[in-house]
């Protein structure tokens, strides 16, 4: 089963920092990670080793102007013993 939840939102820089800080604290706890997106809460169980990718894009367009973006990706295979 594959399920993806994505809710695009506009936030201030401070709100984004708070959201990322909350997520970092979840990872630091060493247990279950509760991820909040929109009005949905998802409980995840990351392993000790997590794949991490940070992508930064800078685009320039005469018609659309300049645009910058950051994408953070983290992935892992849940440990069956921990999820059962």
C-alpha positions in Angstrom: 0.0 0.0 0.0 1.3 3.5 -0.9 -0.3 6.6 0.5 0.9 10.1 0.1 -0.4 13.2 1.9 0.7 16.6 0.6 -0.9 19.9 1.5 0.7 23.0 -0.1 0.6 25.9 2.4 1.9 29.5 2.5 3.7 30.3 5.8 6.0 32.9 7.2 9.6 32.1 7.7 9.0 31.8 11.4 6.2 29.3 11.0 8.3 27.2 8.7 11.2 27.2 11.2 8.8 26.1 13.9 7.4 23.3 11.8 10.9 22.0 11.0 12.0 22.4 14.6 9.0 20.3 15.7 9.9 17.6 13.2 13.6 17.6 14.2 12.5 17.1 17.9 10.4 14.1 16.8 13.4 12.5 15.1 15.7 13.3 18.1 13.3 11.5 20.5 14.4 8.2 18.9 10.9 6.7 18.8 7.8 7.3 16.7 7.7 10.4 14.6 4.4 12.3 14.4 4.3 14.2 11.1 1.6 16.9 10.7 0.4 18.0 7.3 -2.7 20.2 6.9 -5.3 18.7 9.2 -3.9 15.2 9.1 -1.4 13.6 11.6 0.6 10.6 10.4 2.6 8.4 12.9 5.8 7.0 11.4 8.5 4.7 12.8 11.9 5.6 11.3 14.9 3.3 11.7 18.1 4.6 13.3 19.6 5.1 9.8 17.5 7.3 7.5 18.2 8.3 3.9 18.4 12.1 3.6 18.5 14.3 0.5 18.4 18.1 0.3 17.7 19.6 -3.2 18.1 23.3 -3.9 16.8 24.7 -7.2 17.3 28.1 -8.7 15.4 29.0 -11.8 15.4 32.0 -13.9 12.7 32.8 -16.5 12.2 36.0 -18.5 8.4 35.5 -18.5 7.9 34.1 -15.0 10.8 35.7 -13.1 13.2 34.0 -10.8 12.2 31.2 -8.5 14.0 29.3 -5.8 13.0 26.1 -3.9 14.3 23.6 -1.3 13.1 20.0 -1.2 13.9 17.8 1.8 13.5 14.1 1.4 13.9 11.4 4.1 13.2 7.8 3.6 13.7 4.4 5.3 12.3 0.9 5.4 10.3 0.4 8.6 11.7 -2.3 10.9 9.0 -5.1 10.9 9.7 -6.0 14.5 9.1 -2.4 15.6 5.9 -2.0 13.6 4.2 -5.3 14.7 
